[in-house]
Amino acid sequence: MTLLQAIIIAIIQGATEQFPISSLGHAAIVPAMLHWPLDLHGEMFLPLLVMLHLGTCAALLVFFWRDWVALFTGAAGRHGETCQMDSIRILALLCVATIPAVLIGGLFEHAIRNLFGTARYAAVFLTLNGVMLLVVDRMRATLRHHNDRPLAALGFGEALVIGLFQCLAFFPGLSRSGACIVGGLLRGLSHENAARFSFLMAQPVILAATVLEALKLRHAPPQPEQMHMAIIAAIVAGVVALVCTGILMRYFRDHEDWALRPFGWYCIGAGAIAFLYLSF
């Protein structure tokens, strides 16, 4: 892998991890369409994978640090009893929502990715991701009176459902953030609150996955050149992710009625074009 290829992959990772358009799907499709002979999940690319995840996770922590401080200080009782109960509940909801990813991911993630990990499968699932975004955005019209629910109003069963939606991302091409936002919208959250819950939930999941991937490096320590390239890619991915997170949260605030539709049409178009290109 050249430095330019690593930077391109980092930009793709930083943008698509935040936008509901599947980072894993793009990571499979783009190198295949550019005829890069790369296996992004092979051992030699493990340092890059670890650092890319670390970069995007750091970006989310930087963007949402005020939310975490408010939650933990609220849970400690520094802002009154009502805020304390709401903060404790939201933290508990986040814990419950991560359970499906831990259990299902640990049991089936590698099997799913080995079975559906090719670029053509990713193109198909990317198209399905677009259909999912469009359908749910239209369905919200029937839930209009619930669309301003605060996060603390979610039930633990509803948080578990959102966590199950997150597991769709084990299929390359189905977006983790998109699936979580869809799950939140179906439970009556606004786009902004659904995205906020999705990104808060993502941080411990991404961090845990990064630690597990990093532990594998004990068996195959990276060369200095690999680590230098991975560090540069992580910085690029982190900066792009930070900018894209800010753009997305502001966009959701300003486009509540049809926020997912542009992403849905993009996924359908990009997935269909990629499938045809890779098939013929």
Secondary structure, DSSP 8 states (H G I E B T S, - for coil): --HHHHHHHHHHHHHHTTTTT-HHHHHHHHHHHTT----TTSGGGHHHHHHHHHHHHHHHHHHTHHHHHHHHHHHTTTT-HHHHHHHHHHHHHHHHHHHHHHHHHHHHHHHHHHHH-SHHHHHHHHHHHHHHHHHHHHHGGGGGGGTT--GGG--HHHHHHHHHHHGGGGSTTS-HHHHHHHHHHHTT--HHHHHHHHHHHHHHHHHHHHHHHHHGGGTS---HHHHHHHHHHHHHHHHHHHHHHHHHHHHHHH-TTTTTHHHHHHHHHHHHHHHHHHH-
